[in-house]
């Protein structure tokens, strides 16, 4: 059970006394230079400032409290959390398998706490409750040169409530009686990495039998809570979920070794340093990178200059190194791990790593007869999963922030593949706690108002959550915040359009016609689609979904008003941007949005779809030109109009910016932010993120198009749904499944000598409407059970089924 009221907390927040920062050593200076003085950082004053701030970082801290159990325990629940990252221990054993915990939130507004049942671990005798505490985002003091990111020194709170068999009770909680000691982690930062000095280890620090010396000092009790609310965690924690083993080692320079894991990912390395033959005091430096040349020289430019530091860890040997090492309070985005400070190549079996993310369940499965398509699907998943460390982040190596536009660009893909409900509950809560209306980033203090095309995520994620779960309380909780956002939108609009560049980012990082060319509008601004166009289209969708949500809440007057605003903005969009029958609204993204959002007038829809088809095939040689905002909408816009071969062909198109080019020429294993902005000639190093999930919106079409599984907005949560697959000529088979609250929906089709055989399974207590070529537009209703449809070579459908009409 949770502590339902704030006054139920009897524990005090504790923090470490003023432990001195680690003194300078040659090894520590090597780490400082590696993380803060990378060649990409050109400004000497900035480098000096970052180094000084890192020198001032205090070590992580240990805390402990010994207590005695003198009679049998009936139940024992631990309520615990921290401002900063923490690990909790009971008598030498870590509690739970959580890492990088608690989840990032607006810490001054709310902090998640955990509840652990320790009943079976509390036998009669002495015990120690202990905490290992690091900075996390709460204590971040160097990133982006923004002092406001630093909330304060990390703190922790714990309350162990014990009920005994005799009916009595006891509470062990954090207070002034706890003792604190510096941790061997001398430096720790989310962006800068960790320095671990094994010589500073305290054997038995979390065990009851430790004889605490004078180096253990009294913990400091905070007089003011760091947060307004302690909230029971509403989503699974971050865990190590998939092991990733290295595949090769390179030796690009003397005493420099580069480990290739074969896959770009987000995670934590684990290294058996006893295999490296280190001597006491020897310092090993670990640098993490997404890219390396063919000799193993890593490049860290994709991490950018804005964070002010690079991903670097350091380990100082105690001469024994008998415990495998892994960082505790940071994580890294990487494929390559460079190790320096050793004299011989590290054995590969001494090194492993784990994909580390919020441990939400996988619910969707897709596989086809085309190996390239399967790899494209898996690449979208790798990119998404590696950006799920408690927020939907943009990239794991550079910003690690919950950019809101990135979230709505990928939410449909996410909802088909993962049980997103708890994750979206948390993320939507971050919109409610931020101090900004129309935020570009949530949670955290590195945010700002203004970009309404990004902040539209609050509307789109609320609707998507409701659509896939059927939980109307999601809308009820969010509605007032959504009204604030829409009021901001109305002020930002000009004559029913969004015309001020202050209010949009646009179709970020779309394709360029020439590799490496400069973008006319700078940075990664869209080449093909004006930002005011995409922002206006998105606002039409905002008003449509606000109307739908108001209707669900019985707020009919507001629903009608929002519906009228949708019509007004749609009409303004059509007047301003329609260029004629040949090109429609001028780009793939523009035309796809106009069709998928229902903006385009009915009499124009056919020619607009034809314009997309022609643009893909003729102008872009079979490729998509869309950026982040167009990825989700292009493929259904084509296949809904009968151009499923063109949609499928995009995935098979060769050369840039295609997927085979990403895999075969660029050696990419995740989705690059700006694939055509990079020219790989003569060993050039890419300069933008190589792991950006917002380019993965296409994957939703593998479920909704190739699998045909589509939720029914009128009866959400898959109580009712649509089945309307497409069958591209050059694909022989597709197998798709989706676990819902009612059971598994399955859709599998295969070409054989009879034509196309399509088998579906409808869960109990649900129904589906089937739409197939040649069937009436309203479709055919089928009920629970297994169904088989055969499209003969002559074009007719034959069916066999055990349910439906």
HUMOJO-V663429 format. One record per run of one state. SS is the DSSP state (H for helix, E for strand, - for the rest). FROM is the first residue (numbers start at 1). LEN is the number of residues. If there is no record, write none. Layout:
[[SS,FROM,LEN] [SS,FROM,LEN]]
//
This chain:
[[-,1,5] [H,6,3] [-,9,5] [E,14,2] [-,16,10] [H,26,11] [-,37,7] [H,44,12] [-,56,5] [E,61,9] [-,70,3] [E,73,11] [-,84,2] [E,86,5] [-,91,2] [E,93,2] [-,95,15] [E,110,8] [-,118,1] [H,119,3] [-,122,3] [E,125,9] [-,134,9] [H,143,3] [-,146,1] [H,147,3] [-,150,5] [E,155,10] [-,165,4] [E,169,5] [-,174,5] [E,179,4] [-,183,2] [E,185,5] [-,190,3] [E,193,5] [H,198,3] [-,201,16] [E,217,2] [-,219,1] [E,220,2] [-,222,7] [E,229,4] [-,233,5] [E,238,8] [-,246,2] [E,248,6] [-,254,2] [E,256,16] [-,272,1] [H,273,4] [-,277,6] [E,283,7] [-,290,1] [E,291,2] [-,293,5] [E,298,2] [-,300,1] [H,301,3] [-,304,8] [E,312,5] [-,317,8] [E,325,1] [-,326,6] [E,332,9] [-,341,7] [H,348,3] [E,351,8] [-,359,3] [E,362,1] [-,363,1] [E,364,5] [-,369,2] [H,371,15] [-,386,17] [E,403,1] [H,404,14] [E,418,1] [-,419,2] [H,421,13] [-,434,5] [E,439,1] [-,440,1] [E,441,1] [-,442,7] [E,449,1] [-,450,2] [H,452,4] [-,456,1] [H,457,13] [-,470,3] [H,473,20] [-,493,1] [E,494,1] [-,495,2] [E,497,1] [-,498,3] [H,501,3] [-,504,27] [H,531,22] [-,553,3] [H,556,22] [-,578,10] [H,588,9] [-,597,5] [H,602,18] [-,620,11] [H,631,10] [-,641,3] [H,644,9] [-,653,6] [H,659,7] [-,666,9] [H,675,3] [-,678,3] [H,681,3] [-,684,9] [H,693,3] [-,696,3] [H,699,8] [-,707,2] [E,709,3] [-,712,1] [H,713,3] [-,716,4] [E,720,4] [-,724,9] [E,733,8] [-,741,2] [E,743,10] [-,753,2] [E,755,8] [-,763,4] [E,767,4] [-,771,9] [E,780,3] [-,783,2] [E,785,8] [-,793,4] [E,797,5] [-,802,4]]
//
